[in-house]
């Protein structure tokens, strides 16, 4: 028995990137699709992104950008980000959502657990934890360069055998303290100078657990054109083109 899981994080409203991943890695070939949050904000395809996640029954959680969009939907505000060029990316995302998308977003939780049937019939299911930042803090940033000691500490915070996180946009797979820590990278907004979409696949068999990270080209000109069409700050078009964070 083999279980295949598509791992996504930090889509940031970049539907053209998400669509490109789906065209290359057929979603129907996976048993589960896991999405670690920050589905919205910065690329202007909020409703298309959520519709795709709904249609493909992705197991999704909240990220920090999603939470701020929820505040706007609830008639509230937030202090950070304070720059107008950033705040408009949140307000336009909230305004783009229909009732179906709003209800989906409002129903999301901060964390989820997925029980994966064990490849060995006599063994209990494998527990996979889905977090945005870390098992300790949804806003914690874990990078490939984060010291192993921190991952050993986080192992004490969870009983999951697999921990999947996002938030840092930093792809990695570490096996420490008997736990697989995985970040698939950012679907829609990588910061390493390569604008291509990031994701990962997880395959579990009776004899092994394997993770493969991907960087896939997508039509980023569609994102740039949408930013211009919606009269959004030019700096975001530049960021998507460069694959860098500039503000």
N, C-alpha and C positions, 0 to 999 in steps of 0.2 A: 504493500500500500504506500502510495506517495501523495503527500499534500503539497500543493503549490500555492503560494501567496504572493500577490503583487503588493509591494510596499510603496506608499506615496506619502509625501509630506510637503507642506509649504507650497501649495499650488498658487496661492496669492492671486486668484482670479485669472490666471493665465490659461484660458481654455485652449488656445492653439497649441500650447506645449502639452497639455493633457491629451488632446486629440492625437497629437503625433505619437505619444507613448502608446495609446490604444491601437493605433494603426500598425505599430511594429510588434508590440507585445499584446497579442489578442486577449482581451479581458476574459473572454469566455473559456480560455484555457486554464484559468486559475480557480481554485476552490474558494478563495477568499480574496477580497481587496481591502486593504487596511490603509486608512488615511489619518495621519497624525496631527491634523489641524493647520490653522492659518490657510484655510481654503480660499479666503477672500482678501481683497484690497491690494492695490498697486497696479494690476492689469485690469482693464475695464470689461471683464466678462463674468460678472458675478452670477447672474442667473444661469448662463450656459454651464458654468462650472458646477453649480449645485444640481442642476438638472441631470448632468452626466453622473454625478455621484449617487443621486437617487435611482436613476435608471439601472445602474450597475450594482446596486445594493452594497455600496462601499460601507465598511464599518468605520465611521468617522467620529472624531472628537473635536472639541473646541481648541483653538489656538488664541493667542493674545489679540491678533487683529480681528478675529471673529467676535470676541467678547466686546470689543469697542463698537462694532457694527450693531450688535444686539442692544447696547446702551442707546444708540441712536434710534433704533426701532421702538424702544420703550420710552422715547421722549426725553431721555437723559443726555448728558454730555460727558466729556472727559477732559482732564487737564493735559495729558500727554498723548500724542504729540501736539505741541502748541503751534508749530509753524503752519501758516495757512496752506502752503504747498503740500503738506502732508495731510492735513485735516480734510481737504477736498477729496482726497482719494477714499476716505472713509464715508463721507456723506454721499458721494456718487454711487458707491457700492450699495449702501442702504437703500437709496432711491431706486436702484435698478431691480430690486427684488419684488416678485409677485407673491401672492399669498402662500402658494405651495412652498416656495423657497424660504420665505420668512418662517413658516411653521417648522420646516426641517431644521433651520438654524437654531430656532428657539428650543428645540427638543434635544439638542446635543449636550453631552456631558463632558466633564474635564478629562476623564479617563475611562477606559473600558478594558475588559478582559475577554480573551477569546480562548475557548477550550478546543484544542486540536486533538482529534482522535489519535491515540498512540499507534504507530506502525506495528508495534508488538501488541497483540490482542490482550495479553495478560497484564499489561502495564496501564496505569491511569492516564487520563488525557494530559497533554502538554499544555501548560498555561502560558499564554502570550499576553503580556501587558502592553497597552497602547497609551502612550503619554506624549504630551507636547514637549515639555522641557526635560523633566526627569521624574523618577518615582517619588522624589522628595519635594519637588517644586516645579510647577508648570512653566515658570519663567527661567529656570536654570538653563544655562547654555553649556552644552557638552560638545566638545570638539574632538577631532581625531587626535589632537595634541594634548587633550586633557590628561593629567597624570592618572596612571592606573589606580593609584590609591583612592582617588575619588570614586571610581567605579566599584572598588571593593567596598567602600562605605555605602554606596547606593544599593549594593547587593543585600545589605542588612535591612533595607527599607521595603523589600518586596519578596513575595514567594513565587514570582513568575520565573520560569526557566528561560523565557525569551522576553527581552525588553526592547520595544521599538519606540524611538523618539524622533522628534523633528526639531524645529525652532532655530538651531544653529546653522542650518543649511550646509552642514559639514558631514559628508558621507564617511561612514566607518562601520566596521564589524569587529568587535572585541569579545573575546571569550575569557571572562575573569570571574573568579569565585563561583564557577559552575553555571554562570549565566551568560547567554548570548546578548550582548548589547549592540543594537543595530540602529543606524541612522541612514535612511535611503538618500539623503540629500534633498534639495529643493526641486520640485517639478518646475516651478515657474519663475524662480528668482535666485539663481546661483550667484555667489559673490566672488568667485575665484578667477575671474577674467575670461571664463568660458561660458558664453550665454546659453549653451545647450541645456536641455531639460535633464534633471537627475531623478532617478528612481532606483528601486532594487527589487530583486525577486528572492524569495525564500523557498527552499525545497527541503522537505523533511521525509526521509525514508527510514527503514528499519535500521540501517547501518550508518547513516550520516545526516547532518544538517548542513546545508550549503547556502551561501548568500552570494549573489552576483549583483554588482552595481553597474548601472548603465548611465551613459551620457548620450542623449539623442538630439539631433538637430530638429528644429521646428521652424515654421515660417514666422520669425519674429517681426517681419515687416507688417504682419497683420496686427500685432500688438501696437507697433508704432503708429500705424494708420488709425487705429481706434483711439489712441491717446490724442492724436491731432483732431480727429472728428469730434471728440467730446470736449475739446479745448482744455485738456488737462495739462499740468505743468510739463514743459519740455524736458526737464531734468529726468523724468521717469522714462521717456523714450531713450534718452542717452544711456541710462542705467541698464535697460534691457539690452540695448545694442552691445554694450561693453561687458555685461556680466559682472558689474561692479556696483557696490553700494556707495553713493556719492553724497548722501545727506543723513 
